Amino acid sequence: MTEENYNYRTSQTLLRNQFPGKGKSKIPIIPKFQERPGDFDDLLLIGFDKTHLEDQNHLDRMVHFFLYDYRFERVWKNPDNDIEKLSRYRAVLSPDFSMYLEMAPVMQLYNVFRNRWCGAYWASKGIRVIPTVNWGDESTFDFCFDGIERGSVVAVSTYMASEHDNHQDQKEWFMAGYNEMLRRIEPENIICYNTPFPEMQGNIIYVDYERSSWRYMNDERNFRKEDLESFKMGGSFYRNYDTIEPFLIGKGGGSAYGGGWKPSPNKPDDQRFLGEPGEIKTTYKNSYRVDTKIGNDGRAERERHYTDHRQPWAHTNPHDHPINWDNPAGFPDPQPPINYPDGAPEFKNFERRFYMKNTIVPSNSLEQNRFTTISDFQTCMRWHGEVEFLWNGVHYSITHRNRRIYISHSGIQETERSFATSKDILAYEIDSCQLRDIITKVTVVFRSV
């Protein structure tokens, strides 16, 4: 064997075997992202195709690869060429090599391998890397989550699963893979490139697609004529996108675009959030009464809880919660309580002088109230859910106020503790265990969302 042949035969460019692997295919493992203060504050992304070594702008962004594959094949073929450039940004998402539904299975496996290998390689060079998760149909679930450690921060994108513009509706496909990801990885945080679907559970970090686009990059390099005109497709110019990725059909991943919230068939009392304008819906939750007033747009505008949630120092009985729908996921989001120490006003729609019906809504069973995953609990906290649960015969209450989450032994103020995030409260100790270890086992007797 000649020296040239030997060097080629042993080259890592050929072998790609220098990182520990997972599964029978030895998918390289991307080390867990070590979060720093401010990493996810006002987070924006920048496409790999918009990064330049000489560009000093936008280094506070994370680099994404939600693009056509040909725009970043270079990071696989010549992995050292972009190390210096990428290392200057806040972090880098692993490259989103396509997982087309019609792609041959071996190619899907190959692209998962390339995603993880590039991420592991960049991490070995000191770059902060967050794995991008991608999947095809259920046949890919045996390998598409390999190479990501349990509890990692991950990145996803839902654009291609949304029904708008030239897209097909692939939401069912997306949610099947997303829920499987939650089960297998239990991610600590989930970066979602643009609007998440309302059904998506977990501690989601929403990244605005529009604000991450070239129109908000404010430098001359990114306002060239070809950028403004974007890409010619079918004889027409599309001016509104910084990549042609939005026109792909069937690619796992992409950027996101939301949909309206719908009641879950597994939670009957979700029905109380939608109805006829002026209607009041009544739900009895573990003997507590909840009245929900429907606004002029057919969505809940205010809710009255006839309980103090066993925290009388923080709530009156009754108290009200305005319902906010102005969020990226279009989710009913109860706001901080309005207390009435001198007595509550009549709960009615003053804009309507004629009688409006009152509807009884079925309540959830204890099994339907149960938190099925840690992500389920974090989603409830994200939407300011009030919760009461039992563990080893002790009653606990969780409520929200002053932008913090409060937990206490019910009725005992001196036991109350507060936490900034759903991640933090999972470290709360009960009987020498952390809440994260038991939250899926407790008996949930009340939850508002």
C-alpha positions in Angstrom: 0.0 0.0 0.0 1.4 3.4 -1.0 1.7 6.2 1.5 -1.0 8.1 -0.4 -3.3 5.1 -0.2 -2.6 4.5 3.5 -3.3 8.2 4.4 -6.6 8.0 2.5 -7.5 4.6 4.1 -6.9 5.9 7.6 -8.2 9.5 7.2 -10.9 10.6 9.5 -12.6 12.3 6.5 -13.2 8.7 5.4 -13.7 6.8 8.7 -15.6 9.3 10.8 -15.2 7.0 13.8 -13.4 9.2 16.4 -16.5 9.9 18.6 -18.4 7.5 21.0 -21.4 6.1 19.3 -24.9 5.1 20.3 -27.1 2.3 19.0 -26.2 -0.4 16.6 -25.2 2.2 14.0 -22.9 4.0 16.5 -24.4 7.5 15.9 -21.9 10.0 17.4 -23.0 11.6 20.7 -23.3 15.4 20.9 -22.3 16.5 24.4 -24.9 18.2 26.5 -25.1 22.0 26.0 -23.9 23.8 29.1 -26.3 26.7 29.6 -25.0 30.1 30.6 -27.0 33.0 32.0 -28.7 34.9 29.2 -28.2 32.1 26.5 -31.9 32.1 25.7 -32.8 35.7 26.4 -34.3 37.4 23.3 -32.9 34.6 21.3 -32.5 35.0 17.5 -31.0 32.7 14.9 -29.0 33.4 11.8 -28.9 31.0 8.8 -25.5 29.4 8.0 -25.7 30.9 4.5 -25.7 34.4 6.1 -22.6 34.0 8.2 -19.3 35.5 7.1 -15.9 35.4 8.7 -15.4 39.1 8.2 -18.8 40.0 9.5 -18.8 41.4 13.1 -22.6 41.7 13.3 -25.1 39.3 14.9 -22.5 37.3 16.8 -25.1 37.1 19.7 -27.3 34.8 17.5 -27.2 31.1 17.2 -26.5 29.6 13.8 -29.1 27.4 12.2 -29.2 25.1 9.2 -32.9 25.0 8.4 -31.9 25.4 4.7 -31.6 23.4 1.5 -28.8 20.8 2.2 -26.7 22.0 -0.7 -26.2 25.3 1.2 -24.3 23.6 3.9 -22.9 20.3 2.5 -19.4 22.0 2.9 -19.5 21.5 6.7 -19.6 17.7 6.1 -17.1 17.6 3.3 -14.6 20.1 4.7 -15.4 20.3 8.4 -12.4 22.4 9.4 -13.1 25.3 7.0 -15.8 27.0 9.0 -14.6 26.3 12.6 -13.2 29.8 13.1 -16.3 31.5 11.8 -18.8 29.4 13.7 -16.9 29.6 17.0 -17.6 33.3 17.2 -21.4 33.0 17.5 -23.4 32.4 20.7 -23.9 28.8 19.8 -24.5 26.5 16.7 -27.3 24.1 16.0 -26.2 20.9 14.5 -26.8 20.8 10.7 -30.4 19.8 9.7 -29.6 17.3 6.9 -32.9 16.3 5.3 -35.2 13.5 6.5 -37.5 13.5 3.5 -40.4 11.1 4.0 -39.8 9.5 0.6 -36.1 9.2 1.1 -34.5 5.7 1.2 -34.1 4.6 4.9 -30.3 4.2 4.6 -30.1 7.9 3.4 -32.2 9.0 6.4 -29.8 7.1 8.7 -26.8 8.6 6.9 -28.2 12.1 7.5 -28.8 11.5 11.2 -25.2 10.3 11.4 -23.9 13.5 9.6 -26.0 15.7 11.9 -24.5 14.2 15.0 -21.0 13.8 13.7 -20.8 17.5 12.7 -22.2 18.5 16.1 -19.7 16.2 18.0 -16.8 17.5 15.9 -17.7 21.2 16.5 -18.0 20.5 20.2 -14.6 18.9 20.2 -13.2 22.1 18.8 -14.7 24.2 21.6 -17.9 25.3 19.8 -21.1 25.4 21.8 -23.5 23.0 20.0 -27.2 22.3 20.4 -28.5 19.2 18.5 -31.2 19.8 15.9 -33.7 16.9 16.1 -35.3 15.6 13.0 -37.4 12.6 12.0 -39.3 10.9 9.2 -42.1 8.5 9.8 -42.3 6.0 12.7 -39.8 3.7 11.0 -37.1 6.3 11.7 -37.7 6.4 15.5 -35.3 3.6 16.1 -32.3 5.8 15.1 -33.3 9.4 14.6 -33.0 10.3 18.3 -29.7 8.6 18.8 -26.6 10.6 19.7 -28.5 13.0 21.9 -28.2 12.7 25.7 -31.2 12.5 27.9 -32.0 15.9 29.3 -30.2 17.8 26.5 -31.3 21.2 25.1 -32.5 20.5 21.6 -33.8 22.5 18.6 -36.8 21.8 16.3 -38.7 23.6 13.6 -42.3 23.2 12.6 -42.6 25.2 9.4 -42.9 22.2 7.1 -45.7 20.7 9.3 -47.9 23.8 8.9 -50.7 24.3 6.5 -50.1 27.7 4.8 -48.6 29.1 1.6 -47.3 26.2 -0.5 -47.2 23.8 2.4 -49.0 20.5 3.0 -50.5 19.9 6.4 -48.1 17.4 8.1 -48.9 18.3 11.7 -49.9 14.8 12.6 -46.6 13.5 11.4 -44.7 16.2 13.2 -46.5 15.7 16.5 -45.9 11.9 16.4 -42.2 12.5 16.2 -42.2 15.4 18.6 -44.0 13.4 21.3 -41.6 10.4 20.8 -38.7 12.9 21.2 -40.1 14.0 24.5 -40.4 10.5 25.7 -36.9 9.4 24.6 -34.8 12.5 25.3 -36.8 14.4 27.9 -35.2 17.6 26.8 -34.4 20.3 29.3 -35.3 23.1 26.9 -36.6 23.0 23.3 -35.7 25.8 20.9 -38.6 26.1 18.4 -37.8 28.1 15.3 -41.0 30.2 15.0 -44.4 29.6 16.4 -44.9 26.2 18.2 -48.1 24.2 17.9 -50.4 24.6 20.9 -50.2 20.9 21.5 -46.4 21.0 21.9 -45.4 20.2 25.5 -42.1 21.0 27.2 -40.1 24.0 28.2 -40.2 25.7 24.8 -38.0 28.6 23.8 -39.8 30.4 21.0 -37.6 32.0 18.3 -39.4 34.4 16.0 -38.9 33.5 12.3 -39.5 37.0 11.1 -37.1 38.7 13.5 -34.4 36.1 12.7 -34.7 36.8 9.0 -32.5 39.1 6.9 -34.9 42.0 7.2 -33.8 42.4 10.8 -30.1 42.0 10.3 -29.5 45.7 9.6 -26.3 45.6 7.5 -25.7 46.2 3.9 -24.3 42.8 3.2 -27.7 41.2 3.8 -29.7 43.6 1.6 -28.2 42.8 -1.7 -30.4 42.7 -4.7 -30.4 38.9 -4.9 -31.5 38.7 -1.2 -34.3 41.2 -1.7 -35.6 39.3 -4.8 -34.9 36.1 -3.0 -35.3 33.0 -5.3 -36.9 32.6 -8.6 -39.3 29.6 -8.5 -41.7 28.6 -11.3 -41.1 32.0 -12.9 -42.1 34.0 -9.9 -40.0 35.9 -7.4 -40.6 35.4 -3.7 -39.3 38.3 -1.7 -40.3 37.4 1.9 -37.9 34.6 2.8 -34.2 34.5 3.7 -33.9 31.0 2.4 -35.9 28.8 0.0 -36.5 26.3 2.7 -40.1 27.4 3.2 -41.0 25.9 -0.2 -39.7 22.4 0.6 -42.4 19.8 1.0 -41.8 16.7 3.2 -38.5 17.7 4.8 -38.3 17.0 8.5 -37.7 20.3 10.2 -38.0 23.8 8.7 -39.2 26.9 10.3 -42.5 27.2 12.2 -45.8 28.8 11.7 -48.5 28.4 14.2 -52.1 27.1 14.3 -55.1 27.9 16.5 -55.5 26.1 19.8 -58.0 23.3 20.0 -59.4 21.5 23.1 -57.7 18.2 23.8 -60.0 15.2 23.4 -58.2 13.7 26.5 -59.1 16.7 28.7 -62.9 17.3 28.6 -62.7 20.5 30.6 -60.6 22.1 27.9 -64.0 22.7 26.3 -64.7 25.6 28.7 -62.3 27.9 26.8 -64.4 28.0 23.6 -68.1 28.8 23.1 -70.7 31.2 22.1 -70.1 35.0 22.8 -71.4 35.9 26.2 -71.8 32.3 27.4 -70.7 31.2 30.8 -69.4 27.7 31.2 -69.2 26.0 34.6 -66.9 23.2 35.5 -66.7 21.4 38.8 -63.1 20.5 39.4 -62.7 18.2 42.5 -65.7 20.0 44.1 -64.3 23.4 43.2 -66.5 25.5 40.9 -64.9 27.3 37.9 -66.9 29.7 35.8 -65.5 30.7 32.4 -66.8 33.7 30.5 -66.7 33.5 26.7 -65.8 36.8 25.0 -67.2 38.3 21.8 -64.7 36.3 19.7 -65.9 32.9 21.0 -62.8 32.5 23.3 -62.6 32.6 27.1 -61.9 36.1 28.3 -62.1 35.6 32.1 -62.4 32.8 34.6 -63.5 32.7 38.2 -62.2 30.2 40.6 -64.4 29.5 43.7 -61.4 28.5 45.8 -58.4 30.0 47.4 -56.3 27.0 46.3 -55.5 26.5 50.0 -53.2 29.5 49.8 -55.5 32.1 51.5 -52.6 34.5 51.9 -52.4 34.8 48.1 -55.9 34.2 46.9 -59.4 35.2 47.9 -62.4 32.9 47.4 -63.4 33.6 44.7 -60.8 35.2 42.6 -60.6 35.9 38.8 -58.1 35.2 36.1 -58.1 37.2 32.8 -57.4 34.8 29.9 -54.7 36.0 27.5 -54.6 34.5 23.9 -52.0 36.9 22.6 -49.1 34.4 22.5 -47.3 32.7 19.6 -49.0 29.4 20.2 -52.5 30.9 20.5 -52.9 29.1 23.8 -55.4 30.1 26.6 -53.0 31.6 29.2 -54.5 32.5 32.6 -53.0 35.7 34.0 -52.2 36.5 37.7 -55.2 36.4 40.1 -57.5 39.3 40.7 -58.4 39.1 44.4 -61.6 40.5 46.0 -60.9 41.0 49.8 -64.2 43.1 50.0 -66.3 40.7 48.0 -66.4 39.8 44.3 -68.6 41.6 41.8 -71.2 39.7 39.9 -69.7 37.4 37.2 -71.6 38.3 34.0 -71.1 39.8 30.6 -72.2 43.4 31.0 -72.2 44.0 27.3 -75.2 41.8 26.8 -78.6 42.7 28.3 -80.4 39.5 27.3 -80.0 36.1 29.0 -77.1 34.1 27.9 -76.9 30.3 28.5 -74.9 28.7 31.2 -73.3 25.4 30.1 -72.0 22.6 32.4 -68.7 21.3 31.1 -67.5 17.8 32.2 -64.4 17.8 34.4 -61.3 15.7 33.9 -60.9 12.4 35.7 -57.9 12.0 38.1 -56.2 10.0 35.3 -56.8 12.7 32.8 -55.4 15.3 35.2 -52.2 13.3 35.7 -49.0 14.6 34.4 -47.9 12.0 31.9 -44.3 13.4 31.5 -42.1 16.1 33.0 -42.7 18.0 29.8 -46.4 17.9 30.4 -45.9 19.5 33.8 -43.5 22.2 32.4 -46.1 23.0 29.8 -48.7 23.5 32.5 -46.4 25.8 34.3 -45.5 27.7 31.1 -49.3 28.6 30.7 -49.6 29.6 34.4 -51.5 26.5 35.4 -52.7 26.3 39.1 -52.2 22.8 40.5 -53.1 20.9 43.6 -51.8 17.4 44.2 -51.5 14.7 46.8 -48.3 12.8 47.7 -48.0 10.5 50.6 -51.2 11.9 52.1 -49.9 15.5 52.0 -51.8 18.2 49.9 -49.6 20.6 47.9 -50.6 23.8 46.0 -48.8 25.4 43.1 -49.9 28.9 41.9 -48.4 31.9 40.0 -47.9 35.5 41.0 -45.3 38.2 40.5 -43.9 36.3 37.5 -42.8 33.4 39.8 -44.1 30.0 40.6 -45.1 29.3 44.3 -45.5 25.9 45.9 -46.5 25.1 49.5 -48.0 22.5 51.8 -51.6 23.5 51.4 -52.7 26.0 54.0 -49.3 26.4 55.6 -47.8 29.7 54.5 -44.4 29.1 56.2 -43.7 26.2 53.9 -44.1 28.3 50.7 -41.2 28.5 48.3 -41.0 30.4 45.0 -39.1 29.6 41.8 -38.4 31.5 38.6 -39.0 28.7 36.1 -40.6 25.3 35.6 -37.1 23.9 35.5 -36.2 25.4 38.9 -39.4 24.1 40.6 -38.6 20.6 39.5 -35.7 20.7 42.1 -38.1 21.3 45.0 -37.7 18.6 47.5 -40.5 16.4 48.9 -39.7 13.5 51.2 -36.0 13.6 50.2 -36.9 13.4 46.5 -37.0 16.2 43.9 -40.3 17.1 42.4 -39.0 15.9 39.0 -38.8 12.4 40.4 -42.4 12.2 41.5 -44.4 14.7 39.4 -45.7 11.9 37.1 -46.7 9.8 40.1 -48.6 12.3 42.2 -52.4 12.4 42.4 -53.5 15.7 40.7 -56.8 16.8 42.2 -56.9 20.2 40.5 -55.2 21.7 37.4 -56.5 24.8 35.6 -54.7 24.1 32.3 
